[in-house]
Amino acid sequence: MWHVRHDSTEPQSYYRPDQPGHEFKPELAPVSGEPVIPKQTNNAFIGTGLEDRLRAGGHDALVVAGVITNNSVEATVRMAGNLGFQTWLVDDGCFTFARTDWNGVPRSAEDVHAMSLANLHPEYCTVVTADDLMANVR
């Protein structure tokens, strides 16, 4: 498993090193030998060498889970699909926050998340639940 961590350079960001939001959740923290790929944009492929590492390892498929479905997750999944990787996005392995839309209408986190999934499936990825993914891996 490979882990991508956002190392923000923005002073107010929760994802800046030395901020509480920067650390991995304990249940998802890398174990010994699992690489951590730092990123500074909303896309795990930009400026990280991720594509080269995947191709060098002969990987042509990705399973994506992460924070802020409508931002980093969506940007990364779109890029993965555009680069030709077979990509699965884990619905219940991602989350986001409530937002106000362009027209000023408040949207719940659930609605924002669901719209991001709809934006991505099936053009850029296949959206699955964790249980469905694990049932097909075994």
C-alpha positions in Angstrom: 0.0 0.0 0.0 1.2 3.5 -0.8 0.1 6.5 1.2 -0.1 10.1 -0.1 0.1 12.9 2.4 -0.7 16.5 1.7 2.3 18.6 3.0 0.6 22.0 2.5 2.7 25.2 2.4 -0.3 27.4 3.2 0.2 29.0 6.7 -3.5 28.4 7.7 -3.8 24.8 6.4 -4.6 21.9 8.7 -2.5 19.8 6.4 0.7 21.8 7.0 3.5 19.8 8.7 3.3 20.1 12.5 -0.4 20.7 12.4 -2.8 18.0 13.9 -4.5 17.4 10.5 -1.2 16.5 8.9 -0.8 13.2 10.6 -2.4 10.0 9.3 -5.2 8.6 11.3 -3.8 5.7 13.5 -5.9 3.0 11.8 -4.6 4.1 8.4 -1.0 5.0 9.2 1.7 3.4 7.1 3.3 0.3 8.5 7.0 -0.4 8.2 8.1 -0.4 4.6 5.0 1.3 3.1 6.0 4.4 1.2 4.7 7.9 2.0 4.5 10.2 -1.0 4.3 13.8 -0.1 2.2 16.2 -2.3 1.7 19.9 -2.2 -1.2 20.2 -4.6 -4.7 18.7 -4.6 -3.5 16.0 -7.0 -1.4 13.1 -6.0 0.2 12.9 -9.4 1.4 16.5 -9.7 5.1 17.0 -8.6 5.3 13.6 -6.8 6.6 11.1 -9.3 3.7 8.9 -8.5 2.9 8.0 -12.1 6.6 7.0 -12.8 6.7 4.9 -9.6 3.5 3.1 -10.5 4.6 2.4 -14.1 8.1 1.3 -13.0 6.5 -1.2 -10.6 4.2 -2.5 -13.4 1.0 -1.2 -11.7 -1.9 -0.4 -14.0 -4.6 -0.2 -11.4 -5.3 1.9 -8.3 -7.7 1.9 -5.4 -8.3 5.4 -4.0 -9.5 6.5 -0.6 -8.9 9.8 1.0 -9.9 13.1 2.4 -12.0 15.8 0.7 -13.9 13.8 -2.0 -14.6 17.0 -4.1 -11.0 18.2 -4.0 -7.9 16.0 -3.6 -9.8 12.7 -4.2 -11.6 14.0 -7.3 -8.5 15.6 -8.8 -6.4 12.5 -8.2 -9.0 10.1 -9.6 -9.6 12.2 -12.7 -5.8 12.2 -13.4 -5.6 8.5 -12.8 -8.4 7.9 -15.3 -6.9 10.3 -17.8 -3.5 8.5 -17.5 -5.2 5.2 -18.3 -5.0 3.5 -14.9 -7.9 1.3 -14.0 -9.2 3.0 -10.9 -11.6 2.1 -8.1 -12.8 4.8 -5.7 -13.9 3.6 -2.3 -17.2 5.4 -1.5 -17.1 4.8 2.2 -13.3 5.3 2.3 -13.6 9.0 1.5 -15.3 12.0 3.1 -15.8 15.7 2.6 -17.4 18.7 4.2 -20.6 20.7 3.7 -20.3 23.6 1.2 -22.4 26.3 -0.3 -22.8 25.9 -4.0 -22.2 28.6 -6.7 -25.8 29.8 -6.4 -25.5 30.3 -2.6 -27.4 27.1 -1.7 -26.0 25.2 1.3 -25.2 21.6 0.5 -24.6 18.8 3.0 -21.4 16.9 3.1 -23.3 13.9 2.0 -24.7 15.7 -1.1 -21.2 17.1 -2.0 -19.7 13.6 -1.6 -22.5 12.0 -3.7 -22.1 14.6 -6.5 -18.3 14.0 -6.7 -18.9 10.3 -7.0 -21.4 11.0 -9.8 -18.9 13.2 -11.5 -16.3 10.5 -11.5 -18.2 7.2 -12.1 -17.9 5.6 -14.7 -15.8 7.9 -16.9 -12.7 8.1 -14.6 -13.2 5.2 -12.2 -15.5 2.6 -10.8 -17.1 3.6 -7.5 -17.3 0.7 -5.0 -17.9 0.2 -1.3 -15.1 -1.2 0.9 -17.1 -4.4 1.4 -17.6 -4.9 -2.3 -14.0 -4.2 -3.0 -12.8 -6.7 -0.4 -15.3 -9.3 -1.5 -13.8 -9.2 -5.0 -10.1 -9.1 -3.9 -10.3 -12.3 -1.8 
